[in-house]
Amino acid sequence: MPYPTNSDLPLGVRNHLPPHAQDLFRAAFNRAYADHALDPHLEEAARRMAWAAVKRLYVLDGMYWIPR
């Protein structure tokens, strides 16, 4: 299901990504969810696409996601 706000994101996303990365994850997830409505693995596909969007602009440095 799409996420209306960052506070609705999964706990793992909220606890590990900075606010801008959360915005990016949410926007990418919601877009992928809408674009792939007929995909039988909709949630999984949208989640993968959202993480790919985050990883384009952020990199995991130890325990923290930092801008590239």
C-alpha positions, 0 to 999 in steps of 0.5 A: 500500500502507498505511504501517505507520510514518512511516519507511515514508512516501515520502522526499518526505513524510518530508523535508518534513513535521514529525512530526505532519503525517507522522502525519496524512498516514499516517493519512489515506492508510491510511484512504483506502486502505482506504475506496477499495479498489475504486478503479482509481486507489487509490494516487493517490486515497489520496495526494490525500486524505492531502495534503488532510488535511495542508493542512487543518492545515498551510500551506507557508511557504516551504520549511517546513510550519507549523501553521495 
